[in-house]
Amino acid sequence: MLAPIRIQLGLEKLNFQILRRSFATLAVGERKGTTRDVQTMLRHTRPDTTLENYVKDVPESVYAMSDAMYEQIAGPPDEKQGLVMIPTAGGIQ
């Protein structure tokens, strides 16, 4: 099921475990929800399970570097065409 997506993205490996960890890390790191919210979404009984096994610490400086690189590569949004590019903090993990 994920193989076509993995190939299209040029990833060596993609499975639901990777997606769960990416979701948890981004949700907590970008302050989209609390640890309790992520714990509930992943159906963990204890927040320790979520934090120890799923959420990986990403320093704020890494998000800032990623955003700066994105802006340098993509350039400013083209307002003439009405396109608005909204990057997410930290990009994709």
C-alpha positions as CSV (number, residue, x, y, z in Angstrom):
1,M,0.0,0.0,0.0
2,L,2.8,2.5,0.8
3,A,5.2,1.2,-1.8
4,P,4.0,3.6,-4.6
5,I,4.3,6.6,-2.2
6,R,7.7,5.5,-1.0
7,I,8.9,5.2,-4.6
8,Q,7.4,8.5,-5.7
9,L,9.1,10.2,-2.7
10,G,12.4,8.5,-3.4
11,L,12.5,7.0,0.1
12,E,14.5,3.8,0.9
13,K,11.9,2.7,3.5
14,L,8.4,3.8,4.5
15,N,6.0,2.0,6.8
16,F,3.3,2.8,9.3
17,Q,5.8,2.9,12.2
18,I,7.8,5.6,10.4
19,L,4.6,7.5,9.8
20,R,3.5,7.2,13.5
21,R,6.9,8.4,14.7
22,S,7.0,11.3,12.2
23,F,3.4,12.3,13.2
24,A,4.3,12.2,16.9
25,T,7.5,14.2,16.5
26,L,6.0,16.9,14.4
27,A,2.8,17.2,16.5
28,V,4.8,17.7,19.7
29,G,7.7,19.6,18.2
30,E,5.6,22.1,16.3
31,R,3.2,22.4,19.3
32,K,0.2,21.2,17.3
33,G,-1.0,19.4,20.4
34,T,0.0,18.3,23.8
35,T,1.8,15.1,24.7
36,R,-1.6,13.8,26.0
37,D,-3.2,14.6,22.6
38,V,-0.6,12.6,20.7
39,Q,-0.8,9.8,23.3
40,T,-4.5,9.6,22.6
41,M,-4.1,9.6,18.8
42,L,-1.6,6.8,19.0
43,R,-3.7,4.9,21.5
44,H,-1.0,4.6,24.1
45,T,-2.1,4.0,27.7
46,R,0.9,5.9,29.2
47,P,2.4,9.2,28.0
48,D,5.9,7.7,28.8
49,T,5.4,5.3,25.9
50,T,4.7,8.2,23.5
51,L,7.6,10.2,24.7
52,E,10.2,7.5,25.0
53,N,9.4,5.6,21.8
54,Y,7.7,7.9,19.4
55,V,8.7,11.6,20.0
56,K,12.2,12.4,19.0
57,D,13.8,15.6,20.3
58,V,14.4,18.1,17.5
59,P,16.1,21.3,18.7
60,E,14.4,24.6,17.7
61,S,17.6,25.6,15.9
62,V,17.0,22.6,13.5
63,Y,13.6,24.0,12.6
64,A,15.0,27.5,12.1
65,M,17.7,26.1,9.8
66,S,15.2,24.1,7.8
67,D,12.9,27.1,7.4
68,A,15.8,29.3,6.3
69,M,17.0,26.7,3.7
70,Y,13.4,26.3,2.4
71,E,13.1,30.1,1.9
72,Q,16.4,30.2,0.2
73,I,15.5,27.4,-2.2
74,A,11.9,28.3,-2.8
75,G,12.2,32.0,-2.7
76,P,9.4,34.4,-1.6
77,P,5.8,33.6,-2.5
78,D,4.7,34.9,-5.9
79,E,1.9,37.3,-5.0
80,K,1.3,38.2,-8.7
81,Q,-0.1,34.8,-9.4
82,G,-2.0,34.6,-6.2
83,L,0.0,31.6,-4.9
84,V,0.6,31.4,-1.3
85,M,3.3,28.9,-0.1
86,I,3.0,28.1,3.6
87,P,6.0,26.0,4.7
88,T,5.6,24.0,7.9
89,A,8.2,24.5,10.6
90,G,10.9,21.9,10.2
91,G,9.7,20.5,6.9
92,I,9.5,16.7,6.6
93,Q,11.3,14.2,8.7
